[in-house]
C-alpha cells in the first residue's frame, strides 16, 4: 500500500472545516501543528516590528494514494483555497511509513470499493 502526505496550511478559523472535509473525503486521522508563521509573495504588514499576520495551522494527513486527490480537492473547496490568501494544500509521496498497520485493512476495503 502506498501513501501520500497531504499538508494543508490555513488560518485557525478554517481548521475545523478542513478537518471535517478531509474526514468526509476518506482521511482517517491527522496531526495539527498550531500557530505557525509564514510568508507569501507579498510582504507582511508589521506594527512596531510585530507581524500583523494571523498565525496559521498546519494539518498533516497521511492518506492512501488513491484517496489523496479526492481529499486534496475537498480541502480546496472547504478552505475556499481558490481565493488569494486563504490557504494552501499540497501532497508529497511517502517512501515508507510505520505505525499504520492497524488502519491498512480498513483502507484496503475502502479503496477496493472505490476502484
Backbone as CSV, one residue per row, in Angstrom:
resi,resn,N_x,N_y,N_z,CA_x,CA_y,CA_z,C_x,C_y,C_z
1,UNK,0.848,-1.170,0.000,0.000,0.000,0.000,0.894,1.232,0.000
2,UNK,0.544,2.199,-0.829,1.322,3.437,-0.940,0.559,4.584,-0.288
3,UNK,1.328,5.507,0.263,0.737,6.638,0.970,1.222,7.961,0.399
4,UNK,0.430,8.979,0.623,0.775,10.371,0.319,0.648,11.150,1.615
5,UNK,1.455,12.179,1.744,1.327,13.104,2.858,0.711,14.374,2.309
6,UNK,-0.474,14.696,2.789,-1.116,15.954,2.413,-0.813,16.957,3.508
7,UNK,-0.345,18.113,3.093,-0.028,19.194,4.014,-0.924,20.369,3.649
8,UNK,-1.728,20.796,4.601,-2.615,21.947,4.390,-2.250,23.025,5.394
9,UNK,-2.225,24.261,4.924,-1.921,25.395,5.793,-2.997,26.451,5.606
10,UNK,-3.594,26.866,6.713,-4.649,27.879,6.659,-4.786,28.518,8.036
11,UNK,-5.463,29.651,8.070,-5.712,30.299,9.351,-6.562,29.390,10.231
12,UNK,-6.380,29.543,11.531,-7.032,28.671,12.512,-8.545,28.592,12.326
13,UNK,-9.163,29.657,11.887,-10.618,29.668,11.711,-11.090,28.633,10.693
14,UNK,-10.200,28.154,9.818,-10.563,27.179,8.796,-10.285,25.739,9.220
15,UNK,-9.569,25.544,10.311,-9.095,24.205,10.671,-10.222,23.188,10.813
16,UNK,-11.268,23.510,11.542,-12.359,22.540,11.736,-13.040,22.182,10.422
17,UNK,-13.277,23.169,9.568,-13.903,22.896,8.269,-12.998,22.016,7.409
18,UNK,-11.701,22.277,7.448,-10.762,21.459,6.680,-10.714,20.029,7.199
19,UNK,-10.705,19.880,8.515,-10.682,18.540,9.105,-11.954,17.762,8.766
20,UNK,-13.097,18.417,8.859,-14.366,17.765,8.518,-14.377,17.334,7.058
21,UNK,-13.895,18.201,6.168,-13.869,17.884,4.740,-12.922,16.725,4.452
22,UNK,-11.771,16.721,5.091,-10.800,15.639,4.879,-11.370,14.306,5.344
23,UNK,-11.999,14.306,6.495,-12.584,13.066,7.024,-13.718,12.581,6.112
24,UNK,-14.559,13.492,5.654,-15.658,13.116,4.757,-15.132,12.550,3.439
25,UNK,-13.951,12.996,3.016,-13.364,12.524,1.762,-12.537,11.253,1.937
26,UNK,-12.394,10.767,3.182,-11.731,9.492,3.391,-10.518,9.488,4.297
27,UNK,-10.079,10.635,4.781,-8.929,10.661,5.694,-9.312,10.011,7.017
28,UNK,-8.380,9.282,7.602,-8.660,8.560,8.845,-8.110,9.252,10.079
29,UNK,-7.181,10.155,9.912,-6.600,10.837,11.061,-5.746,11.990,10.592
30,UNK,-5.252,12.765,11.536,-4.451,13.923,11.172,-3.604,14.361,12.353
31,UNK,-2.672,15.229,12.054,-1.887,15.915,13.068,-1.981,17.399,12.761
32,UNK,-2.221,18.198,13.785,-2.323,19.647,13.604,-1.173,20.313,14.345
33,UNK,-0.462,21.175,13.644,0.585,21.993,14.248,0.021,23.405,14.340
34,UNK,-0.090,23.907,15.550,-0.730,25.201,15.791,0.256,26.365,15.714
35,UNK,-0.280,27.508,15.347,0.405,28.804,15.424,1.704,28.880,14.634
36,UNK,1.688,28.404,13.412,2.851,28.543,12.539,2.823,29.932,11.898
37,UNK,3.938,30.367,11.414,4.045,31.641,10.702,4.654,31.363,9.344
38,UNK,4.320,32.184,8.366,4.874,32.004,7.042,4.862,33.304,6.267
39,UNK,5.405,33.249,5.064,5.400,34.408,4.191,4.897,33.988,2.833
40,UNK,4.393,34.956,2.107,3.906,34.714,0.761,4.616,35.633,-0.215
41,UNK,4.018,35.839,-1.358,4.601,36.687,-2.387,4.687,38.135,-1.912
42,UNK,3.643,38.587,-1.248,3.610,39.968,-0.777,4.195,40.067,0.628
43,UNK,4.821,41.214,0.917,5.406,41.442,2.242,4.310,41.491,3.300
44,UNK,4.629,40.992,4.493,3.658,41.014,5.584,3.628,42.388,6.236
45,UNK,2.492,42.724,6.815,2.326,44.006,7.490,2.873,43.902,8.911
46,UNK,3.524,44.962,9.354,4.048,44.980,10.716,3.664,46.276,11.412
47,UNK,3.681,46.236,12.718,3.457,47.416,13.545,4.471,47.359,14.675
48,UNK,5.362,48.327,14.716,6.439,48.355,15.708,7.259,47.061,15.702
49,UNK,7.467,46.542,14.512,8.277,45.337,14.368,7.546,44.025,14.597
50,UNK,6.277,44.077,14.983,5.489,42.869,15.218,4.624,42.580,14.000
51,UNK,4.555,41.337,13.614,3.743,40.939,12.469,2.260,41.065,12.792
52,UNK,1.506,41.580,11.830,0.055,41.676,11.981,-0.660,40.498,11.326
53,UNK,0.106,39.599,10.756,-0.479,38.429,10.113,-0.996,37.450,11.160
54,UNK,-2.075,36.778,10.838,-2.609,35.752,11.733,-1.732,34.504,11.681
55,UNK,-1.637,33.832,12.804,-0.934,32.550,12.830,-1.754,31.532,12.043
56,UNK,-1.072,30.566,11.482,-1.767,29.536,10.708,-1.602,28.177,11.374
57,UNK,-2.518,27.287,11.048,-2.415,25.893,11.467,-1.895,25.088,10.285
58,UNK,-1.080,24.109,10.583,-0.608,23.168,9.571,-1.253,21.825,9.879
59,UNK,-1.938,21.272,8.901,-2.624,19.990,9.057,-1.871,18.955,8.224
60,UNK,-1.452,17.880,8.869,-0.750,16.789,8.203,-1.679,15.582,8.121
61,UNK,-1.837,15.046,6.924,-2.715,13.899,6.700,-1.942,12.823,5.938
62,UNK,-1.759,11.666,6.537,-1.150,10.530,5.857,-2.300,9.710,5.283
63,UNK,-2.390,9.670,3.944,-3.550,9.049,3.300,-3.103,8.042,2.247
64,UNK,-3.981,7.112,1.935,-3.731,6.134,0.881,-3.727,6.885,-0.453
65,UNK,-2.793,6.535,-1.340,-2.580,7.324,-2.555,-3.814,7.455,-3.451
66,UNK,-4.688,6.455,-3.492,-5.869,6.548,-4.349,-6.896,7.542,-3.816
67,UNK,-6.809,7.874,-2.548,-7.739,8.828,-1.942,-7.198,10.250,-1.935
68,UNK,-5.912,10.403,-2.187,-5.262,11.694,-1.963,-5.857,12.829,-2.789
69,UNK,-6.139,12.591,-4.053,-6.676,13.679,-4.894,-8.064,14.101,-4.424
70,UNK,-8.909,13.148,-4.036,-10.250,13.478,-3.534,-10.150,14.334,-2.269
71,UNK,-9.235,13.965,-1.397,-9.065,14.704,-0.143,-8.514,16.095,-0.423
72,UNK,-7.549,16.189,-1.323,-6.969,17.483,-1.682,-8.034,18.418,-2.258
73,UNK,-8.877,17.903,-3.127,-9.949,18.716,-3.705,-10.972,19.125,-2.651
74,UNK,-11.257,18.234,-1.703,-12.183,18.572,-0.617,-11.609,19.687,0.253
75,UNK,-10.308,19.653,0.502,-9.657,20.716,1.271,-9.732,22.050,0.537
76,UNK,-9.486,22.007,-0.768,-9.545,23.236,-1.567,-10.923,23.882,-1.479
77,UNK,-11.947,23.066,-1.591,-13.317,23.582,-1.544,-13.674,24.080,-0.145
78,UNK,-13.397,23.280,0.876,-13.767,23.647,2.249,-13.018,24.879,2.736
79,UNK,-11.780,25.047,2.282,-10.973,26.182,2.716,-11.025,27.366,1.779
80,UNK,-11.885,27.280,0.760,-12.022,28.369,-0.209,-10.646,28.760,-0.765
81,UNK,-9.815,27.763,-1.062,-8.419,27.994,-1.408,-8.180,28.556,-2.800
82,UNK,-9.231,28.726,-3.589,-9.055,29.396,-4.877,-8.925,30.905,-4.688
83,UNK,-9.317,31.384,-3.514,-9.217,32.810,-3.201,-7.837,33.122,-2.624
84,UNK,-7.320,34.264,-2.962,-5.999,34.708,-2.506,-5.934,34.790,-0.982
85,UNK,-4.867,34.232,-0.430,-4.597,34.372,0.991,-5.404,33.493,1.926
86,UNK,-6.144,32.520,1.397,-6.979,31.687,2.271,-6.278,30.426,2.749
87,UNK,-5.283,29.975,2.026,-4.574,28.777,2.443,-3.960,28.061,1.261
88,UNK,-3.264,26.998,1.573,-2.598,26.194,0.558,-2.618,24.736,1.026
89,UNK,-2.704,23.832,0.078,-2.616,22.404,0.392,-1.861,21.730,-0.748
90,UNK,-1.044,20.768,-0.391,-0.296,20.025,-1.401,-0.006,18.627,-0.875
91,UNK,0.442,17.754,-1.787,0.732,16.382,-1.389,2.147,16.006,-1.804
92,UNK,2.710,15.067,-1.064,4.050,14.558,-1.353,4.034,13.041,-1.209
93,UNK,4.854,12.383,-2.017,4.981,10.930,-1.914,5.629,10.553,-0.587
94,UNK,5.186,9.441,-0.026,5.776,8.909,1.203,6.498,7.619,0.830
95,UNK,7.778,7.577,1.095,8.592,6.405,0.763,8.203,5.199,1.607
96,UNK,7.984,5.413,2.907,7.670,4.317,3.807,6.992,4.892,5.043
97,UNK,6.223,4.081,5.732,5.548,4.527,6.953,5.389,3.343,7.896
98,UNK,5.508,3.607,9.178,5.266,2.591,10.197,4.210,3.131,11.152
99,UNK,3.603,2.230,11.907,2.589,2.651,12.867,1.198,2.790,12.277
100,UNK,1.016,2.333,11.041,-0.298,2.448,10.401,-0.910,1.088,10.062
101,UNK,-0.285,0.017,10.525,-0.772,-1.320,10.170,-2.202,-1.555,10.643
102,UNK,-2.592,-0.923,11.735,-3.955,-1.094,12.249,-5.003,-0.478,11.322
103,UNK,-4.588,0.422,10.433,-5.530,1.065,9.518,-5.556,0.416,8.142
104,UNK,-4.565,-0.399,7.836,-4.429,-0.900,6.471,-5.622,-1.738,6.031
105,UNK,-6.135,-2.622,6.889,-7.294,-3.440,6.491,-8.489,-2.577,6.117
106,UNK,-8.763,-1.586,6.923,-9.884,-0.686,6.637,-9.639,0.094,5.346
107,UNK,-8.408,0.540,5.140,-8.082,1.278,3.925,-8.191,0.399,2.689
108,UNK,-7.749,-0.849,2.778,-7.838,-1.764,1.638,-9.294,-1.938,1.229
109,UNK,-10.167,-2.157,2.188,-11.594,-2.312,1.898,-12.152,-1.054,1.246
110,UNK,-11.813,0.097,1.783,-12.323,1.353,1.250,-11.841,1.595,-0.178
111,UNK,-10.565,1.339,-0.436,-10.007,1.556,-1.767,-10.618,0.589,-2.764
112,UNK,-10.793,-0.670,-2.388,-11.396,-1.653,-3.292,-12.811,-1.252,-3.677
113,UNK,-13.553,-0.661,-2.760,-14.915,-0.215,-3.059,-14.922,0.944,-4.043
114,UNK,-13.917,1.814,-3.969,-13.865,2.986,-4.842,-13.308,2.680,-6.218
115,UNK,-12.468,1.656,-6.311,-11.818,1.361,-7.606,-12.685,0.493,-8.469
